[in-house]
Each structure stands twice: as C-alpha cells, then as structure tokens.
Amino acid sequence: MNISDFDYDLPEDRIAQTPIEPRDTARLMVLNPKDGAIEHRQFYELGTYLKKGDVLIFNDTRVIPARLIGTRSHTGGRVEVFLLRQIDKDQWEALVKPGKKVRVGSIIHFGDELSCEILAHTDFGGRIVRFIYDGVFEEILDRLGTMPLPPYIHEKLADRERYQTVYSRVKGSAAAPTAGLHFTESLMQELRDKGVQFGFVTLHVGLGTFRPVHVDVIEDHVMHKEFYSVPAETAKLIQTAKQEGRRIVAVGTTSIRTLEASAAQTGSVEVGTGWTDIFIYPGYQFNVVDAVITNFHLPKSTLIMLVSAFAGRTFTLKAYRTAVEEKYRLFSFGDAMLIQSKA
C-alpha cells in the first residue's frame, strides 16, 4: 500500500490547540463498520454504547517532563534534549536538536544542577546520553523539564495535568495516550456502576509517535521499539471475558498495540514485559481487540493506518472527511471516536 492511501485534507483550524473543559464534554463520533453508520454524540454519553461485562483497557503510562533546554559547554549554543526512554539509572535515549552540532563526547549543561554527556548515536537518528547530577534525578527533571507537547500545538499548556490521564500512574512516557484524556473520575465511576470492567496495561510512548513515515510503500516502514507491560490481573480479566464472549474495548492506539503485541505469539494476552515494534496496518487480523476508543490522527501517520486496519481504510477516511466537515477538533487535545465491533 502507498502512503498516499492514508492522506486527507486537513485545514489548520481543525487542530485543537487547548484541551476542552470538562474533559468529557469533547465530541464523540461513533462508527459502526458493520453498516457504515456514523453518529455524533458527546464523550460523556460513552456509556450509551457500553454494556455490563464490557472490558475497557487503559494505558496507565504517565508523561514525564521530557524536554530539556541546555547549552553546549564549549560554545554556549542552545541545545534541546528530548528524553525518549530510560536505558538504566543515568542513561537515556534522546532526540537532540540541533543534532549535527552535538557530537559524541559533547557536554550539555542544564543550569548548575544537571548536565549530560553524549555517548553514542542511535539507529533512528537519536543519541544515548548520560546524566550527571547530585540528588534525585526525577526531582531535578520535574524542576527543569517541560511537558513535551506535540509540534502542532502552539499554545502554552496552563496546567501540566491536562496532558495526563486521570488514571496515569507509571512514569516514563514521552507523550500522552491521548484517547484517555477524555475520561473523568465521574465518568469512570458511572461506567463501573453500569458493570463495565477496567483493566490497565502500560506502554511508554517513544520515538514512534514523533517519527513520520518517510517511505512511499508503508510495508517498508520500520517502527521504533517501545516498552510495554501487561500485569497478571489484566491478562486474567481479558482471558475470562474472551471465554465468556464479552467485548474488549481498547482505549487508544497504545492499548491496542500493547494487547496485540502481547498476543502475537499465542493469540491470547500474555503476562509480562517486553519491547514492541508492532506495526498494524490494513490486512492485520486482530487477536484481542473488539472495539476501539481513539482520537483523530495525522494524515499519513502509522496511527491512522492502525485505525484503518480496524475499521477499514475507506470507512476510516470517510469518517475523517466527516470530522473535517462537521468541524470536529482534531489530534491530541481534540475530539474522539468510538469504533464499534466489526463482527
């Protein structure tokens, strides 16, 4: 398939620059792949489409203030270091800008309490860096780092927590699992009261989210590996639901990738941790996921390819054209869609 098969016209004014308040008042487009129906609702009406016994799977990753601004030791030139994943206690994989001027051996200073040394290049154009500091790194990062909003968001975020889900708890992500940003504590309680069950997995979002597809033939694209974890209670919850014919509803593309990566070898979700570079595009056969809650994604991105694999490419692009026509708010701080089961 060609990358142009996943393109659509995107007016810039459709890109949401700020989060909506309250979270669950975002719009919700409901897609039914079986009959091609499209409905327009509000996110707080999600319970209308869920029933007792459905299992919602959330990604509980928490975004770290991963963007650091420093200066090179010899020249004083400005350098941005964007943390992607922790390798060990003090070493991280990172994106560095301007990359061409920051060579192996360079020292970057972030004020008096933190610096880093460039140790090596990575296969995906990043760097391995080692941090030098006194004290607790996480506390220093909280003080010096900023929230890594996507490049298409130009407004300053007033409250850091608005780029976190209300259920986030495991620090380590370079970006938020944005479909989950629409959930509030009250909506989650309403769903629990209805008999909807919750399970949690972790996938720390890394370079794959920020790396565009540069190939014309999408099968040639290589995903960057991201760390994931599936706890025993979640695997058991999913196994039981599957045996009883109940739906698994993935909240966000990161939850989908975690579940499907975990089930890649056996067809059922396995307990444990690992690294996944799973790339889901049309033709993929889903092993676990029965329905999907997701935001709207960039043209030609791996995420719109994943959604197209679930809902069908033609129907997905129709939904995106409808979203533009109906003035939905798109991307990280934008509106959501619920894609019902195909079967």
Buried (B, 14 or more C-beta within 10 A) or exposed (E): BEBEBBEBEBEEEBBBBEBBEEBBEBBBBBBBBEEEEBBEBBBBBBBEBBEEBBBBBBBBBBBBBBBBBBBBEEEEEEBBBBBBBBEEEBBBBBBBEEBEEBEEEBBBBBEEBBBBBBBEBBEBEBBBBBBEBEEEBEEBBEEBBEBBBBEBBEEEBEEEEBBBBBBBEBEBBBBBBBBBBBBBEEBBEBBEEEEBBBBBBBBBBBBBBBBEBEEEEBEEBEBBBBBBBBBEEBBEBBEEBBEEEBBBBBBBBBBBBBBBBBBEEEEBBBEEEBEBEBBBBBEBEBBBBBBBBBBBBBBBBBBBBBBBBBBBBEBBBBBBEBBBEEEBBBBBBBBBBBBBBBE
